Amino acid sequence: MNNAITLLARLLLGQLFLLAGLGKLTAYAGAQGYMESMGVPGMLLPLVILLEAGGGLALIIGWLTRWVALALAGFCLLAALIFHSNFADQVQMVMFMKNLAIAGGFLLLYVQGAGAYSLDARRAG
């Protein structure tokens, strides 16, 4: 049962970031402009897309799960601080807390690992 729940956790977290990364590809100029408006260099967008889309896919298939989860936890914390720290705006406060919660889920995956239904388990076995 735990392996099935770990797989579900990977799928739920992974699909969110896979779709977010792919979405930035289709709205590249808008994403780059938003980053720049928040003081983040737009030239970092390809790295963001790689981390989101590549990291999301890696989680889904269970490849390098612990390291990807740790990287995405850090990404969520940075995104919360940079993009959602206006606590006077209720929506931004909720987005900040959402990012913290997602980072918590990634930290649990870091501790737990990918589970039996993963490429990590196949490599280890």
C-alpha positions as a Markdown table, in Angstrom:
| # | Residue | x | y | z |
|---|---|---|---|---|
| 1 | Met | 0.0 | 0.0 | 0.0 |
| 2 | Asn | 2.8 | 2.4 | 0.9 |
| 3 | Asn | 4.4 | 2.0 | -2.6 |
| 4 | Ala | 1.1 | 2.8 | -4.3 |
| 5 | Ile | 0.7 | 5.9 | -2.2 |
| 6 | Thr | 4.3 | 7.0 | -2.9 |
| 7 | Leu | 3.6 | 6.5 | -6.6 |
| 8 | Leu | 0.4 | 8.6 | -6.4 |
| 9 | Ala | 2.4 | 11.3 | -4.6 |
| 10 | Arg | 5.0 | 11.3 | -7.3 |
| 11 | Leu | 2.4 | 11.5 | -10.0 |
| 12 | Leu | 0.4 | 14.3 | -8.4 |
| 13 | Leu | 3.5 | 16.4 | -7.7 |
| 14 | Gly | 5.2 | 15.6 | -10.9 |
| 15 | Gln | 2.3 | 16.4 | -13.2 |
| 16 | Leu | 2.0 | 19.8 | -11.7 |
| 17 | Phe | 5.5 | 20.7 | -12.5 |
| 18 | Leu | 5.6 | 19.0 | -15.9 |
| 19 | Leu | 2.6 | 21.0 | -17.0 |
| 20 | Ala | 3.9 | 24.2 | -15.5 |
| 21 | Gly | 7.2 | 23.8 | -17.4 |
| 22 | Leu | 5.5 | 23.0 | -20.7 |
| 23 | Gly | 3.1 | 25.9 | -20.2 |
| 24 | Lys | 6.1 | 28.3 | -19.9 |
| 25 | Leu | 7.3 | 27.0 | -23.3 |
| 26 | Thr | 4.0 | 28.0 | -24.9 |
| 27 | Ala | 3.9 | 31.4 | -23.2 |
| 28 | Tyr | 7.7 | 32.0 | -23.1 |
| 29 | Ala | 7.6 | 35.8 | -23.6 |
| 30 | Gly | 4.9 | 36.3 | -20.9 |
| 31 | Ala | 6.8 | 34.1 | -18.4 |
| 32 | Gln | 10.0 | 35.8 | -19.1 |
| 33 | Gly | 8.4 | 39.2 | -18.7 |
| 34 | Tyr | 6.8 | 38.2 | -15.4 |
| 35 | Met | 10.1 | 37.0 | -14.1 |
| 36 | Glu | 11.8 | 40.2 | -15.0 |
| 37 | Ser | 9.1 | 42.3 | -13.5 |
| 38 | Met | 9.8 | 40.5 | -10.2 |
| 39 | Gly | 13.6 | 41.2 | -10.4 |
| 40 | Val | 14.6 | 37.7 | -11.7 |
| 41 | Pro | 16.7 | 37.7 | -14.9 |
| 42 | Gly | 14.7 | 36.4 | -17.8 |
| 43 | Met | 17.7 | 34.5 | -19.1 |
| 44 | Leu | 17.1 | 32.0 | -16.3 |
| 45 | Leu | 13.8 | 30.9 | -17.8 |
| 46 | Pro | 15.3 | 28.0 | -19.8 |
| 47 | Leu | 16.7 | 26.6 | -16.5 |
| 48 | Val | 13.3 | 27.1 | -14.8 |
| 49 | Ile | 11.6 | 25.2 | -17.7 |
| 50 | Leu | 14.2 | 22.4 | -17.5 |
| 51 | Leu | 13.8 | 22.1 | -13.7 |
| 52 | Glu | 10.0 | 22.1 | -13.9 |
| 53 | Ala | 9.4 | 20.0 | -16.9 |
| 54 | Gly | 12.4 | 17.7 | -16.5 |
| 55 | Gly | 12.0 | 17.4 | -12.8 |
| 56 | Gly | 8.2 | 16.7 | -13.1 |
| 57 | Leu | 8.9 | 14.0 | -15.7 |
| 58 | Ala | 11.7 | 12.5 | -13.5 |
| 59 | Leu | 9.3 | 12.3 | -10.6 |
| 60 | Ile | 6.6 | 10.7 | -12.6 |
| 61 | Ile | 8.9 | 7.9 | -13.8 |
| 62 | Gly | 10.8 | 7.8 | -10.4 |
| 63 | Trp | 14.2 | 8.6 | -11.7 |
| 64 | Leu | 16.7 | 10.4 | -9.3 |
| 65 | Thr | 13.7 | 11.0 | -7.1 |
| 66 | Arg | 15.4 | 12.1 | -4.0 |
| 67 | Trp | 17.6 | 14.7 | -5.7 |
| 68 | Val | 14.8 | 16.0 | -7.9 |
| 69 | Ala | 12.5 | 16.3 | -4.9 |
| 70 | Leu | 15.2 | 18.2 | -3.0 |
| 71 | Ala | 15.8 | 20.6 | -6.0 |
| 72 | Leu | 12.1 | 21.2 | -6.5 |
| 73 | Ala | 11.6 | 21.8 | -2.7 |
| 74 | Gly | 14.2 | 24.5 | -2.9 |
| 75 | Phe | 12.6 | 25.9 | -6.1 |
| 76 | Cys | 9.2 | 26.1 | -4.3 |
| 77 | Leu | 10.7 | 27.9 | -1.4 |
| 78 | Leu | 12.5 | 30.4 | -3.6 |
| 79 | Ala | 9.4 | 30.9 | -5.8 |
| 80 | Ala | 7.4 | 31.6 | -2.6 |
| 81 | Leu | 9.8 | 34.2 | -1.4 |
| 82 | Ile | 10.3 | 35.9 | -4.7 |
| 83 | Phe | 6.9 | 35.8 | -6.3 |
| 84 | His | 4.4 | 35.4 | -3.4 |
| 85 | Ser | 5.6 | 37.4 | -0.5 |
| 86 | Asn | 3.1 | 40.3 | -0.6 |
| 87 | Phe | 1.1 | 39.2 | 2.4 |
| 88 | Ala | -1.2 | 42.2 | 2.2 |
| 89 | Asp | -2.7 | 40.4 | -0.8 |
| 90 | Gln | -4.7 | 37.4 | 0.4 |
| 91 | Val | -4.2 | 35.5 | -2.9 |
| 92 | Gln | -0.4 | 35.9 | -2.7 |
| 93 | Met | -0.4 | 34.8 | 1.0 |
| 94 | Val | -2.4 | 31.6 | -0.1 |
| 95 | Met | 0.1 | 31.1 | -3.0 |
| 96 | Phe | 3.0 | 31.4 | -0.5 |
| 97 | Met | 1.5 | 28.8 | 1.8 |
| 98 | Lys | 0.7 | 26.5 | -1.1 |
| 99 | Asn | 4.4 | 26.7 | -2.2 |
| 100 | Leu | 5.5 | 25.9 | 1.3 |
| 101 | Ala | 3.1 | 22.9 | 1.4 |
| 102 | Ile | 4.3 | 21.6 | -1.9 |
| 103 | Ala | 7.9 | 22.0 | -0.7 |
| 104 | Gly | 6.9 | 19.9 | 2.3 |
| 105 | Gly | 5.6 | 17.1 | 0.0 |
| 106 | Phe | 8.9 | 17.2 | -1.9 |
| 107 | Leu | 10.9 | 16.9 | 1.4 |
| 108 | Leu | 8.8 | 13.8 | 2.3 |
| 109 | Leu | 9.6 | 12.3 | -1.1 |
| 110 | Tyr | 13.3 | 13.1 | -0.4 |
| 111 | Val | 13.1 | 11.2 | 2.9 |
| 112 | Gln | 10.9 | 8.4 | 1.6 |
| 113 | Gly | 12.4 | 7.9 | -1.8 |
| 114 | Ala | 10.6 | 6.8 | -5.0 |
| 115 | Gly | 9.1 | 3.5 | -3.8 |
| 116 | Ala | 9.0 | 0.2 | -5.6 |
| 117 | Tyr | 7.2 | 1.5 | -8.7 |
| 118 | Ser | 10.0 | 3.5 | -10.0 |
| 119 | Leu | 13.2 | 3.5 | -12.1 |
| 120 | Asp | 15.1 | 4.2 | -9.0 |
| 121 | Ala | 13.9 | 0.8 | -7.5 |
| 122 | Arg | 14.8 | -1.0 | -10.8 |
| 123 | Arg | 18.3 | 0.4 | -10.8 |
| 124 | Ala | 18.8 | -0.6 | -7.1 |
| 125 | Gly | 17.4 | -4.1 | -7.6 |
